[in-house]
Amino acid sequence: MTVDQSMMSQNRTCQGCDRSLGPAETGWIWNEYPVCTVCYGALTADETQAGTATPADSLTCADHAGLLAAAPLLTTEQAALLEHWIMIDGPGAEEIRAEIQQALSADAAAFNLLGVRFYHGRGIPKALRWAAQFFARGARMGNCQAFHNLGTCYTAAAGLAPAASARFTLFQKRADAGDPDAMYWLGFCWAHGVGTKRHHPTAAECYRRAAESGHAHAWVSLGLLFHTGNGVAQSDKAALDCFQKAAAMGHPPGMYQAGCLYMLGQGLEENPGAAAAWFTKAAASGHDLAMNLLGNCYGRGYGVPRDPQAAHYWRRLALEVKQRQTA
């Protein structure tokens, strides 16, 4: 079983150079995009890799039997996990194995947690390359923390570094083909100077295209540009509209940002009740910053009855979630 079998069965065209791969040629998955070996090397040139990049034709270790039965098609990063399976030992080994099984069962939160482990080297060799792979999978599946963490990986290679330029080119190519996720990340590149010079008006247009194509986090990013006035005319009313559209799609960062606007009262009338309500919704969905501010609301009696115990609970939970899920 080759590590790129899912690519073989779905798409044998490199998304970086548009070249069709030969029947015996190895394909790779870079952050959810099938690419050839040359493009994969360019996209990951600045990242540290754990283990070897050479795909194994088969994985026969007895410890892998149950996972192989549950995952008939392996992507590159899943195969790497199975290779790490026999390396994991010591404190926390069982917890990591449980996360591996969740990730192979398509659990978005587990993909994010595994990315965090690779990012920090917690119980697994530290490797930015694999961290980005897992964050991308979790982000594509809608995990909002994975979006934040993947952005952290991308900005680690900001500027005009070779890998950053390769990523910018790939996102531009896929955005032109109508991929909403690529439109979002292309906007991110323009906003943060990843592979190109910063240009907020272009970033805003990319975010708008992605948002109108159904990308929830693009609404949040566009709303933040309206709030700051970067690349668009400053308008907190427009920002709130963007955040509420993201929230309507069940996206916790949209709920959190809406609460922040009502708390700040900049360009809008301050509304403690609305702020606390939005923080409550976001906190219930696992948003650590919303948990912390909700704790502050309970501590001050801001928009909710003052409750020191509830304040302590939400602040402590916020810290636990941040430490566990954030790169």
Backbone bond lengths (Angstrom), bond angles and torsions (degrees), N, CA, C in turn:
res aa  C-N    CA-C-N  psi(-1)  N-CA   C-N-CA  omega(-1)  CA-C   N-CA-C  phi
1 M - - - 1.473 - - 1.524 108.68 -
2 T 1.302 118.46 119.24 1.455 121.56 -179.20 1.514 110.65 -86.70
3 V 1.337 117.08 154.31 1.449 120.96 -173.96 1.512 112.39 -71.98
4 D 1.340 118.73 -17.66 1.454 120.03 -178.07 1.520 111.61 -106.47
5 Q 1.336 116.98 25.47 1.465 119.90 -175.19 1.519 112.06 -63.71
6 S 1.344 117.73 -33.04 1.468 119.27 177.62 1.515 110.29 -64.74
7 M 1.335 116.77 -35.45 1.455 120.00 176.47 1.519 110.35 -67.79
8 M 1.322 117.70 -42.18 1.457 121.73 -179.21 1.512 112.21 -58.66
9 S 1.334 115.46 -38.68 1.453 119.90 -175.46 1.521 113.00 -82.22
10 Q 1.352 117.87 -12.12 1.454 119.74 -174.25 1.524 113.49 -119.37
11 N 1.338 117.44 -43.67 1.455 119.17 -172.65 1.510 109.38 -156.44
12 R 1.332 117.35 113.91 1.451 121.38 -179.53 1.527 111.38 -104.66
13 T 1.333 116.94 22.06 1.453 121.84 176.70 1.518 109.10 -108.89
14 C 1.328 117.68 127.78 1.458 121.83 178.39 1.519 109.57 -66.61
15 Q 1.330 116.69 127.66 1.456 121.23 -179.09 1.528 112.24 -80.12
16 G 1.341 116.34 -5.81 1.453 119.87 178.13 1.513 113.74 -92.55
17 C 1.343 116.64 -40.23 1.465 120.53 -177.23 1.520 113.21 -121.79
18 D 1.345 117.70 1.26 1.466 122.95 177.84 1.533 113.02 64.51
19 R 1.330 117.12 19.91 1.454 120.28 -179.93 1.522 110.49 -90.83
20 S 1.336 117.71 137.78 1.455 122.07 176.53 1.522 109.02 -78.14
21 L 1.322 116.56 129.83 1.454 120.64 -179.23 1.518 110.57 -81.94
22 G 1.323 115.21 143.15 1.450 120.43 177.15 1.521 111.36 -69.25
23 P 1.343 117.47 160.66 1.479 121.37 -176.60 1.521 113.56 -55.66
24 A 1.353 117.11 -35.13 1.458 119.90 -177.19 1.523 112.98 -99.74
25 E 1.323 117.24 3.89 1.465 120.90 -176.27 1.522 111.34 -84.11
26 T 1.323 115.87 137.92 1.460 120.55 -178.97 1.524 111.00 -73.71
27 G 1.309 115.89 135.19 1.454 122.18 173.85 1.516 109.72 -112.24
28 W 1.342 116.26 155.16 1.455 121.47 -179.28 1.527 109.44 -126.82
29 I 1.325 115.11 159.01 1.463 121.17 173.21 1.521 107.24 -111.32
30 W 1.353 117.58 112.31 1.464 120.99 174.80 1.524 108.39 -107.72
31 N 1.327 115.81 110.33 1.469 121.98 177.81 1.525 111.83 46.57
32 E 1.351 114.50 47.81 1.459 123.43 174.15 1.529 113.80 83.17
33 Y 1.336 118.77 2.08 1.461 121.16 178.00 1.525 109.40 -110.91
34 P 1.346 118.70 126.27 1.464 120.53 175.90 1.528 110.35 -71.97
35 V 1.321 117.20 129.23 1.460 122.20 -177.95 1.525 110.10 -139.68
36 C 1.335 115.79 162.68 1.456 121.27 176.95 1.526 109.63 -80.99
37 T 1.330 116.63 173.07 1.464 121.39 -178.00 1.525 111.75 -62.11
38 V 1.347 117.70 -40.89 1.463 121.07 -178.49 1.529 110.36 -63.50
39 C 1.328 117.04 -48.47 1.466 120.21 -179.61 1.525 111.16 -66.00
40 Y 1.329 117.02 -37.01 1.463 120.24 178.37 1.525 110.02 -60.55
41 G 1.353 116.11 -41.99 1.453 119.72 178.73 1.520 112.06 -63.90
42 A 1.346 117.01 -38.99 1.466 120.69 179.40 1.517 111.59 -68.40
43 L 1.332 116.72 -39.52 1.460 121.40 -176.98 1.520 112.49 -71.10
44 T 1.319 116.92 -23.11 1.469 120.41 -174.84 1.528 111.42 -117.24
45 A 1.326 117.47 18.78 1.466 121.16 -173.53 1.518 113.46 -60.99
46 D 1.336 117.73 -28.04 1.467 120.15 -174.70 1.516 112.61 -103.15
47 E 1.321 117.71 11.89 1.459 120.42 -175.10 1.523 110.96 -109.74
48 T 1.316 115.15 149.22 1.456 120.83 176.95 1.512 108.78 -88.47
49 Q 1.318 116.42 130.77 1.459 120.51 -176.93 1.514 110.90 -107.52
50 A 1.317 115.55 141.22 1.457 120.26 175.23 1.524 108.31 -89.49
51 G 1.320 116.71 132.34 1.450 118.89 176.68 1.514 111.73 74.09
52 T 1.319 115.65 -147.48 1.453 121.67 -175.35 1.511 111.64 -112.63
53 A 1.319 117.55 151.84 1.461 122.07 178.96 1.513 111.62 -88.84
54 T 1.342 117.49 -5.48 1.459 120.64 -177.53 1.519 110.13 -75.89
55 P 1.337 119.53 120.77 1.465 121.09 -179.59 1.524 111.39 -66.90
56 A 1.291 117.23 140.02 1.463 121.37 175.27 1.522 109.00 -88.91
57 D 1.349 116.94 140.02 1.461 119.80 -179.74 1.517 111.15 -70.75
58 S 1.312 117.37 -29.09 1.457 119.67 -179.28 1.520 109.28 -152.94
59 L 1.314 116.20 159.08 1.455 123.03 177.69 1.520 106.62 -128.53
60 T 1.312 117.06 107.82 1.458 119.95 -169.06 1.525 114.04 -113.06
61 C 1.333 118.28 -0.41 1.460 120.50 -178.93 1.526 110.27 -55.73
62 A 1.311 116.59 135.84 1.465 120.86 -177.26 1.517 111.65 -59.04
63 D 1.336 117.26 -31.43 1.459 120.55 179.53 1.518 112.58 -64.08
64 H 1.332 118.03 -18.53 1.454 121.81 -176.63 1.520 113.30 -91.52
65 A 1.321 117.20 -8.71 1.460 120.50 -169.54 1.525 113.06 -54.64
66 G 1.341 116.51 -47.25 1.465 119.33 -177.97 1.518 112.00 -65.33
67 L 1.334 117.52 -39.01 1.450 120.65 179.81 1.522 111.34 -69.42
68 L 1.322 117.00 -39.95 1.460 120.09 179.39 1.520 110.91 -62.38
69 A 1.327 116.32 -36.68 1.464 120.01 179.20 1.519 110.52 -65.79
70 A 1.339 116.25 -32.10 1.474 120.36 -178.02 1.517 112.40 -87.60
71 A 1.334 117.74 -11.73 1.467 121.08 -176.79 1.523 110.46 -133.41
72 P 1.343 117.46 77.39 1.468 120.72 -177.11 1.522 113.58 -64.19
73 L 1.352 118.35 -24.08 1.455 122.04 177.83 1.522 108.54 -119.74
74 L 1.319 116.15 122.82 1.459 120.61 -176.92 1.520 111.32 -109.19
75 T 1.319 116.26 133.72 1.456 120.18 170.09 1.525 107.50 -88.03
76 T 1.308 117.19 172.51 1.462 121.47 -178.33 1.524 111.81 -56.31
77 E 1.347 115.94 -47.03 1.460 118.59 -175.67 1.522 111.89 -70.67
78 Q 1.352 117.62 -30.55 1.455 119.50 177.89 1.530 110.64 -68.55
79 A 1.318 116.46 -40.04 1.455 120.10 177.20 1.526 110.76 -62.59
80 A 1.330 116.01 -39.04 1.458 119.85 178.30 1.530 110.30 -62.28
81 L 1.336 116.11 -38.17 1.459 119.60 177.89 1.525 110.83 -62.12
82 L 1.321 115.75 -42.77 1.452 118.67 -179.11 1.527 110.58 -64.32
83 E 1.340 116.20 -35.13 1.457 119.04 175.79 1.527 110.71 -65.17
84 H 1.332 116.07 -38.39 1.466 120.06 178.57 1.529 112.06 -70.68
85 W 1.321 116.55 -22.28 1.467 121.24 -176.32 1.521 111.84 -52.24
86 I 1.334 116.84 -43.00 1.461 120.06 -176.58 1.536 111.55 -82.64
87 M 1.356 117.06 -8.96 1.466 120.22 -179.97 1.520 111.98 -90.66
88 I 1.325 116.78 -18.84 1.466 120.60 -172.62 1.520 110.42 -77.40
89 D 1.309 116.26 126.90 1.456 121.03 179.71 1.513 108.36 -154.03
90 G 1.320 116.23 165.67 1.450 120.03 176.21 1.520 112.96 88.35
91 P 1.361 117.23 -166.95 1.470 121.80 -177.54 1.529 111.61 -57.88
92 G 1.310 116.08 133.31 1.459 120.92 176.79 1.518 114.88 84.11
93 A 1.326 117.98 1.64 1.466 120.42 -176.17 1.530 111.84 -61.41
94 E 1.315 116.87 -42.81 1.466 119.22 -177.88 1.523 111.28 -66.36
95 E 1.334 116.78 -36.17 1.464 120.33 178.49 1.534 110.06 -63.59
96 I 1.335 116.54 -41.52 1.461 120.34 179.18 1.520 109.93 -65.86
97 R 1.315 117.98 -41.45 1.464 120.82 178.59 1.525 110.76 -61.25
98 A 1.338 116.35 -38.77 1.467 119.66 178.61 1.526 110.38 -64.43
99 E 1.344 117.04 -39.65 1.462 120.25 178.60 1.529 110.82 -66.00
100 I 1.330 116.75 -36.16 1.463 120.50 177.59 1.527 109.88 -62.05
101 Q 1.309 116.91 -45.17 1.461 119.88 -179.71 1.523 110.70 -64.08
102 Q 1.341 117.65 -39.43 1.463 120.35 177.22 1.523 111.07 -62.86
103 A 1.343 116.70 -43.89 1.460 120.54 -178.38 1.518 111.17 -63.40
104 L 1.316 116.69 -41.39 1.453 119.99 179.18 1.526 111.32 -69.75
105 S 1.323 116.77 -14.63 1.466 121.28 175.53 1.520 111.38 -96.82
106 A 1.332 117.10 15.07 1.469 123.77 175.17 1.523 113.10 67.51
107 D 1.331 116.91 43.99 1.457 122.71 175.33 1.527 108.17 -94.67
108 A 1.333 117.62 112.58 1.467 121.78 -174.47 1.523 112.22 -60.10
109 A 1.335 117.42 -43.10 1.463 120.20 -179.17 1.526 111.12 -64.24
110 A 1.336 116.41 -36.08 1.462 119.62 179.63 1.515 110.94 -68.01
111 F 1.339 117.67 -37.46 1.464 119.61 175.46 1.524 110.05 -59.67
112 N 1.329 117.15 -41.57 1.459 120.16 178.71 1.526 110.92 -63.59
113 L 1.332 117.79 -44.11 1.456 121.21 -179.19 1.526 111.23 -62.83
114 L 1.336 116.21 -38.81 1.455 119.02 177.90 1.525 110.74 -66.77
115 G 1.331 116.25 -37.40 1.459 119.43 175.50 1.516 111.46 -60.08
116 V 1.331 116.26 -42.50 1.470 120.62 178.48 1.524 110.50 -61.22
117 R 1.332 116.35 -40.46 1.465 119.58 179.58 1.534 110.76 -62.05
118 F 1.328 117.11 -45.20 1.459 119.65 178.79 1.526 111.13 -67.79
119 Y 1.316 117.18 -36.06 1.468 120.98 -178.88 1.525 111.46 -62.77
120 H 1.349 115.66 -43.20 1.460 120.57 -176.44 1.531 113.09 -98.02
121 G 1.347 116.77 -11.61 1.454 119.41 -176.26 1.509 112.81 72.74
122 R 1.314 116.49 41.18 1.470 121.29 -178.90 1.526 110.23 -90.66
123 G 1.338 116.80 97.58 1.456 121.26 178.68 1.514 113.60 77.73
124 I 1.333 117.77 -2.65 1.462 124.90 -179.38 1.523 106.31 -139.51
125 P 1.332 119.24 146.29 1.475 118.80 177.03 1.523 111.99 -54.51
126 K 1.334 117.20 135.08 1.460 121.73 -178.02 1.528 110.55 -65.87
127 A 1.348 117.38 130.11 1.461 120.82 -177.74 1.520 109.84 -157.43
128 L 1.334 116.80 107.55 1.462 121.11 179.66 1.527 111.91 -61.37
129 R 1.352 115.92 -34.39 1.461 119.30 -179.17 1.524 111.72 -58.49
130 W 1.329 116.00 -49.93 1.464 118.63 -178.47 1.528 110.95 -72.13
131 A 1.320 117.23 -33.32 1.470 119.82 176.10 1.524 110.02 -56.65
132 A 1.340 116.46 -48.27 1.465 120.75 -179.58 1.521 111.20 -62.48
133 Q 1.329 117.52 -37.97 1.465 120.58 179.23 1.528 110.78 -60.15
134 F 1.319 115.80 -46.45 1.461 119.10 -177.42 1.523 111.86 -71.96
135 F 1.336 116.90 -38.54 1.463 118.86 176.48 1.532 110.29 -61.40
136 A 1.331 116.53 -40.01 1.465 119.95 179.69 1.517 111.45 -62.69
137 R 1.329 116.03 -41.51 1.466 118.70 178.78 1.530 110.55 -64.56
138 G 1.337 116.91 -45.29 1.456 119.82 178.72 1.513 112.62 -64.01
139 A 1.352 116.59 -39.31 1.466 120.86 179.19 1.516 110.84 -64.97
140 R 1.331 116.54 -43.40 1.467 120.42 -179.94 1.530 110.60 -62.32
141 M 1.324 116.80 -28.32 1.465 121.27 179.91 1.521 111.81 -88.66
142 G 1.350 117.59 1.81 1.455 120.55 173.23 1.507 116.59 99.68
143 N 1.335 118.66 8.04 1.460 119.92 179.23 1.529 109.44 -78.14
144 C 1.341 117.86 114.97 1.468 121.31 -172.35 1.522 112.06 -67.21
145 Q 1.340 118.69 -33.53 1.459 120.03 179.25 1.525 110.35 -67.81
146 A 1.338 116.31 -33.59 1.461 119.99 177.97 1.526 110.87 -64.43
147 F 1.348 117.73 -34.42 1.466 120.93 175.64 1.528 109.75 -60.02
148 H 1.314 116.19 -48.53 1.466 120.70 -179.56 1.525 110.59 -60.46
149 N 1.330 116.22 -45.56 1.458 120.26 -176.88 1.526 111.94 -67.66
150 L 1.333 116.98 -37.61 1.459 119.62 177.91 1.523 110.23 -65.23
151 G 1.317 117.13 -38.95 1.457 120.40 175.77 1.514 111.68 -60.73
152 T 1.334 116.91 -36.80 1.461 121.33 176.64 1.520 110.50 -61.83
153 C 1.331 116.59 -40.29 1.469 120.55 178.13 1.522 110.89 -65.47
154 Y 1.327 117.04 -41.74 1.458 120.01 -178.38 1.524 111.96 -67.28
155 T 1.326 117.52 -42.55 1.467 119.81 -178.39 1.522 111.42 -72.19
156 A 1.325 117.75 -15.64 1.460 119.94 174.76 1.521 110.28 -65.68
157 A 1.352 116.29 -20.44 1.466 121.26 178.04 1.518 109.71 -118.39
158 A 1.335 116.80 38.28 1.458 120.70 -176.91 1.525 111.44 -68.81
159 G 1.328 114.41 172.16 1.458 119.63 -179.58 1.512 111.67 89.59
160 L 1.323 116.42 -145.12 1.457 120.91 -174.77 1.521 111.55 -113.75
161 A 1.323 117.88 28.32 1.458 121.42 176.12 1.525 109.37 -60.19
162 P 1.340 118.29 150.67 1.466 120.36 -177.50 1.525 114.46 -52.19
163 A 1.333 117.10 -46.23 1.463 119.33 -178.76 1.518 111.03 -65.23
164 A 1.344 117.16 -39.57 1.465 120.40 179.59 1.523 110.35 -63.67
165 S 1.324 117.47 -39.86 1.467 120.80 178.48 1.515 111.13 -65.54
166 A 1.330 116.61 -38.81 1.460 120.68 178.79 1.522 110.60 -64.63
167 R 1.328 116.81 -39.34 1.461 120.62 178.98 1.521 110.78 -66.15
168 F 1.330 116.07 -43.88 1.456 120.34 179.10 1.534 110.08 -58.65
169 T 1.313 117.07 -44.29 1.463 121.44 -179.66 1.523 111.28 -63.02
170 L 1.335 116.51 -42.76 1.462 120.33 179.39 1.526 110.76 -63.78
171 F 1.332 117.32 -46.99 1.465 120.33 -179.80 1.530 110.84 -61.31
172 Q 1.332 116.54 -39.85 1.462 120.24 179.87 1.525 110.50 -63.79
173 K 1.313 116.69 -43.23 1.465 121.62 179.98 1.539 111.16 -62.68
174 R 1.332 115.47 -45.55 1.468 119.39 -177.80 1.531 111.28 -73.09
175 A 1.333 117.80 -32.84 1.468 121.00 176.58 1.520 110.34 -64.48
176 D 1.335 116.82 -40.89 1.467 120.88 177.75 1.520 111.10 -62.90
177 A 1.339 116.24 -25.11 1.460 121.09 178.86 1.529 112.04 -86.02
178 G 1.359 116.63 -0.60 1.464 120.33 175.82 1.505 115.89 94.94
179 D 1.338 118.78 17.68 1.464 122.15 -179.79 1.531 109.30 -83.62
180 P 1.353 119.80 110.88 1.476 121.97 -177.72 1.520 113.08 -59.66
181 D 1.337 116.81 -37.13 1.459 119.82 -179.72 1.520 110.38 -64.96
182 A 1.333 117.07 -41.42 1.463 120.74 177.70 1.525 110.81 -67.32
183 M 1.350 117.28 -35.89 1.471 120.08 176.73 1.521 110.00 -60.09
184 Y 1.332 116.16 -42.76 1.461 119.78 179.48 1.531 110.60 -61.56
185 W 1.343 116.90 -50.30 1.458 119.62 -176.39 1.523 111.91 -69.26
186 L 1.332 117.72 -26.96 1.459 119.83 174.08 1.531 109.19 -65.89
187 G 1.342 116.68 -42.44 1.458 120.42 175.06 1.517 111.34 -60.81
188 F 1.329 116.22 -40.32 1.464 121.50 177.75 1.527 110.23 -59.79
189 C 1.337 116.77 -43.25 1.469 120.90 178.96 1.531 111.01 -60.82
190 W 1.347 116.97 -44.64 1.471 120.43 179.00 1.533 110.79 -65.98
191 A 1.309 117.65 -36.37 1.471 121.00 -177.48 1.527 112.54 -73.33
192 H 1.354 116.59 -33.11 1.464 120.19 -173.73 1.525 113.39 -110.60
193 G 1.327 117.54 0.36 1.456 119.35 179.09 1.512 113.46 71.49
194 V 1.322 117.61 40.73 1.463 122.18 178.15 1.527 108.80 -96.49
195 G 1.323 116.73 105.60 1.456 120.80 179.24 1.515 114.28 79.72
196 T 1.302 117.71 1.26 1.466 123.12 179.37 1.524 108.21 -159.07
197 K 1.336 117.33 172.77 1.456 120.12 175.21 1.528 109.97 -78.77
198 R 1.313 116.54 149.00 1.468 120.03 178.96 1.521 110.44 -62.42
199 H 1.342 115.47 137.57 1.459 120.29 175.19 1.526 107.39 -155.41
200 H 1.330 115.96 95.68 1.460 120.84 -172.69 1.531 114.68 -64.42
201 P 1.338 120.66 -35.14 1.467 118.68 176.85 1.529 112.20 -59.57
202 T 1.334 117.29 -40.73 1.464 120.26 177.70 1.523 110.66 -68.84
203 A 1.331 116.15 -37.93 1.469 119.88 176.86 1.520 110.16 -60.21
204 A 1.332 116.80 -43.94 1.465 120.90 -179.48 1.525 110.97 -61.46
205 E 1.328 117.22 -40.77 1.455 120.16 -179.84 1.528 111.00 -66.95
206 C 1.317 116.98 -39.56 1.474 120.44 176.87 1.531 110.71 -63.94
207 Y 1.330 116.36 -45.59 1.465 120.00 178.08 1.531 110.69 -60.15
208 R 1.334 116.50 -40.57 1.461 120.02 -178.94 1.538 111.04 -63.68
209 R 1.334 115.64 -44.03 1.463 119.84 178.63 1.531 110.88 -61.67
210 A 1.331 116.29 -43.75 1.461 120.05 -179.85 1.524 110.85 -65.71
211 A 1.329 116.57 -43.37 1.463 120.98 -179.16 1.519 111.26 -61.84
212 E 1.326 116.37 -45.38 1.463 120.38 -179.34 1.525 112.30 -69.31
213 S 1.354 115.73 -13.34 1.465 120.73 175.49 1.522 111.83 -95.80
214 G 1.355 115.77 6.81 1.464 119.82 174.40 1.507 116.33 100.46
215 H 1.335 118.58 15.08 1.460 121.79 -179.34 1.531 108.83 -90.98
216 A 1.325 117.07 108.71 1.467 121.88 -172.95 1.526 112.36 -62.57
217 H 1.334 117.67 -44.08 1.464 118.66 -175.59 1.521 111.24 -69.57
218 A 1.323 117.77 -23.74 1.465 119.87 176.73 1.519 110.61 -64.21
219 W 1.353 117.59 -34.56 1.468 120.09 175.59 1.526 110.13 -61.19
220 V 1.332 116.89 -39.69 1.470 120.42 -179.84 1.526 110.37 -65.64
221 S 1.329 116.56 -46.77 1.462 120.24 -178.92 1.528 111.21 -63.76
222 L 1.330 116.70 -39.89 1.467 120.45 177.52 1.522 109.91 -65.37
223 G 1.330 117.19 -40.52 1.457 121.24 178.12 1.517 112.40 -61.41
224 L 1.324 116.49 -38.45 1.463 119.66 178.85 1.531 110.94 -66.50
225 L 1.334 117.56 -34.75 1.463 119.89 175.96 1.526 110.70 -66.03
226 F 1.344 116.79 -39.48 1.471 119.49 175.98 1.526 110.61 -64.00
227 H 1.320 117.31 -38.47 1.464 121.09 -178.47 1.530 111.47 -65.46
228 T 1.335 116.30 -40.21 1.467 120.19 -177.59 1.526 112.78 -90.43
229 G 1.335 116.62 -17.77 1.458 119.51 -176.99 1.512 113.58 78.01
230 N 1.320 117.50 20.94 1.468 121.76 178.00 1.526 110.19 -87.47
231 G 1.327 116.64 111.84 1.453 120.90 176.25 1.508 114.82 83.27
232 V 1.330 117.28 -9.00 1.468 123.00 179.41 1.527 107.75 -144.17
233 A 1.320 116.51 165.03 1.463 120.23 176.20 1.527 109.25 -68.14
234 Q 1.338 116.57 130.32 1.464 120.21 -177.75 1.527 110.79 -61.73
235 S 1.349 116.11 129.70 1.460 121.13 179.18 1.515 108.94 -161.40
236 D 1.339 115.96 110.88 1.460 118.88 177.54 1.518 111.69 -72.36
237 K 1.328 116.96 -24.90 1.462 119.27 176.05 1.531 109.94 -66.88
238 A 1.329 116.06 -43.01 1.462 119.81 176.49 1.522 110.57 -65.51
239 A 1.343 116.39 -38.07 1.461 120.52 178.35 1.522 110.52 -62.04
240 L 1.340 117.12 -45.58 1.454 121.16 179.98 1.524 110.73 -61.75
241 D 1.327 116.94 -40.06 1.461 120.55 178.31 1.529 110.36 -60.00
242 C 1.335 116.43 -42.28 1.467 120.22 178.45 1.527 111.09 -64.67
243 F 1.328 116.60 -45.64 1.460 120.02 -178.88 1.529 111.17 -62.89
244 Q 1.330 116.86 -39.88 1.462 120.11 -179.42 1.522 111.46 -68.82
245 K 1.341 117.41 -32.00 1.459 119.51 175.82 1.523 110.67 -66.46
246 A 1.326 116.88 -39.21 1.461 120.48 175.97 1.526 110.22 -65.55
247 A 1.336 116.48 -42.80 1.464 120.94 179.51 1.523 111.26 -62.21
248 A 1.337 116.48 -37.85 1.469 120.46 179.16 1.522 111.63 -64.04
249 M 1.338 116.20 -21.27 1.462 121.47 177.39 1.525 111.09 -90.35
250 G 1.359 116.33 7.22 1.462 121.09 179.01 1.508 114.24 79.19
251 H 1.352 117.57 22.14 1.460 121.64 -175.11 1.532 109.79 -95.14
252 P 1.334 119.18 110.74 1.466 122.10 -175.66 1.526 115.31 -55.34
253 P 1.353 121.45 -39.13 1.475 118.57 178.58 1.523 113.37 -59.82
254 G 1.334 117.29 -31.27 1.457 120.03 176.15 1.524 111.02 -65.93
255 M 1.323 116.30 -41.18 1.465 120.95 177.94 1.527 110.12 -63.41
256 Y 1.338 115.57 -44.35 1.464 120.55 -178.87 1.534 111.10 -62.70
257 Q 1.335 117.38 -46.48 1.453 120.41 -177.99 1.525 111.65 -66.46
258 A 1.324 117.78 -35.37 1.468 120.56 176.22 1.524 109.91 -62.07
259 G 1.350 115.67 -42.65 1.464 119.49 177.67 1.516 112.05 -61.99
260 C 1.342 116.68 -39.37 1.465 120.57 179.35 1.529 111.40 -62.53
261 L 1.344 116.81 -41.81 1.465 119.65 179.42 1.521 111.27 -62.18
262 Y 1.330 116.95 -43.33 1.467 120.04 178.94 1.529 111.31 -67.05
263 M 1.332 117.09 -30.18 1.458 120.02 178.56 1.527 110.71 -74.94
264 L 1.329 116.71 -40.63 1.461 120.53 -178.61 1.521 112.34 -69.44
265 G 1.342 115.46 -38.04 1.451 119.31 -178.43 1.517 112.85 65.68
266 Q 1.345 116.84 28.87 1.465 120.92 178.33 1.521 109.11 -96.80
267 G 1.335 115.58 113.24 1.460 119.13 -177.12 1.509 112.99 81.07
268 L 1.317 116.21 -9.35 1.468 123.05 176.40 1.520 107.87 -134.98
269 E 1.298 116.89 159.58 1.466 119.92 175.91 1.520 108.75 -74.71
270 E 1.330 116.53 130.47 1.462 120.15 178.73 1.521 109.77 -58.91
271 N 1.342 115.78 134.88 1.466 121.02 -176.48 1.527 108.31 -140.16
272 P 1.351 117.54 90.68 1.465 120.74 -177.42 1.524 113.55 -57.65
273 G 1.332 117.23 -40.08 1.461 120.38 -179.02 1.520 111.68 -64.13
274 A 1.331 116.65 -44.04 1.463 120.29 179.11 1.520 110.65 -66.85
275 A 1.335 116.92 -39.26 1.465 120.42 179.15 1.526 110.42 -61.02
276 A 1.330 116.96 -49.23 1.462 120.96 -179.25 1.525 111.21 -63.70
277 A 1.332 117.04 -36.58 1.462 120.58 180.00 1.529 111.39 -64.47
278 W 1.345 115.96 -43.26 1.466 119.54 178.38 1.525 110.93 -67.23
279 F 1.340 117.65 -39.61 1.469 120.16 178.07 1.529 110.42 -63.41
280 T 1.328 116.30 -37.97 1.460 120.40 179.53 1.528 110.66 -62.73
281 K 1.327 116.91 -44.01 1.469 120.61 179.46 1.524 111.05 -64.25
282 A 1.332 116.64 -44.06 1.463 120.02 -179.12 1.531 111.09 -67.86
283 A 1.336 116.29 -40.50 1.468 120.42 179.87 1.522 110.75 -63.52
284 A 1.328 116.43 -39.58 1.459 120.38 179.18 1.525 111.55 -64.69
285 S 1.343 116.64 -20.30 1.463 121.39 178.40 1.518 112.01 -96.31
286 G 1.342 117.28 7.47 1.457 121.13 173.73 1.506 116.58 92.75
287 H 1.348 118.67 16.21 1.465 121.72 -178.20 1.528 109.36 -83.44
288 D 1.349 116.69 113.78 1.462 119.95 -171.16 1.530 113.21 -66.62
289 L 1.347 118.35 -38.03 1.464 119.70 179.48 1.530 110.90 -66.14
290 A 1.333 116.19 -37.13 1.469 119.81 177.22 1.528 110.56 -66.54
291 M 1.338 116.59 -37.37 1.468 120.12 177.41 1.521 110.21 -59.85
292 N 1.330 116.41 -44.30 1.462 120.61 -178.22 1.526 111.36 -64.26
293 L 1.343 116.76 -45.01 1.458 119.40 -179.87 1.528 111.40 -69.76
294 L 1.341 116.70 -32.57 1.462 118.77 175.89 1.524 109.46 -64.77
295 G 1.345 116.16 -38.98 1.462 119.61 175.36 1.519 111.32 -60.54
296 N 1.338 116.31 -40.32 1.463 119.90 177.19 1.526 111.41 -64.20
297 C 1.339 116.21 -37.98 1.471 120.14 178.63 1.526 110.54 -61.80
298 Y 1.338 115.92 -44.63 1.465 119.06 178.88 1.531 110.52 -67.45
299 G 1.321 116.96 -34.86 1.456 119.90 179.93 1.516 112.65 -66.68
300 R 1.329 116.98 -34.97 1.462 122.03 -177.55 1.528 113.10 -96.80
301 G 1.343 116.90 -13.82 1.456 119.52 -171.92 1.518 110.68 72.48
302 Y 1.343 116.08 37.06 1.462 122.03 -176.46 1.524 109.86 -96.12
303 G 1.327 116.58 101.77 1.463 121.33 179.36 1.501 114.36 80.56
304 V 1.337 116.79 -7.64 1.469 123.40 177.79 1.523 107.34 -143.59
305 P 1.329 118.65 158.84 1.463 120.00 176.44 1.535 110.66 -60.64
306 R 1.314 117.11 140.94 1.460 120.09 179.84 1.520 109.48 -63.73
307 D 1.344 115.83 131.23 1.468 120.62 -176.10 1.534 107.98 -150.52
308 P 1.345 118.41 94.57 1.468 121.21 -177.57 1.529 113.61 -57.62
309 Q 1.337 117.14 -35.92 1.466 119.49 -179.82 1.524 111.01 -66.89
310 A 1.330 116.97 -43.56 1.458 120.82 177.84 1.524 110.23 -64.77
311 A 1.338 115.95 -37.54 1.466 120.20 178.57 1.526 110.32 -60.98
312 H 1.325 116.61 -46.28 1.463 121.33 -179.80 1.525 110.36 -63.96
313 Y 1.315 116.96 -42.26 1.470 121.61 -178.38 1.526 111.10 -59.43
314 W 1.336 116.97 -50.76 1.464 120.28 -175.30 1.521 111.75 -70.29
315 R 1.326 118.03 -35.40 1.467 119.91 178.02 1.525 110.96 -67.69
316 R 1.333 116.16 -42.21 1.472 119.32 179.20 1.520 110.64 -65.83
317 L 1.336 117.34 -42.50 1.456 120.75 179.57 1.528 110.82 -63.88
318 A 1.330 116.76 -38.48 1.468 120.92 178.54 1.522 110.69 -59.09
319 L 1.332 117.01 -43.56 1.464 121.47 -179.41 1.522 110.54 -65.37
320 E 1.327 117.12 -42.39 1.464 121.10 179.83 1.529 111.31 -62.84
321 V 1.332 115.86 -44.48 1.462 120.34 -178.99 1.533 110.83 -65.70
322 K 1.333 116.65 -42.50 1.466 119.95 -179.97 1.520 111.32 -62.44
323 Q 1.320 117.16 -44.80 1.451 120.38 -178.13 1.526 111.94 -65.18
324 R 1.324 116.12 -31.13 1.469 119.83 -175.00 1.526 112.18 -86.75
325 Q 1.341 117.42 -34.25 1.458 119.76 -167.93 1.525 115.37 -109.92
326 T 1.321 118.55 -6.59 1.465 120.01 -171.68 1.511 112.60 -106.09
327 A 1.336 115.11 134.38 1.460 120.07 176.86 1.525 109.71 -82.72
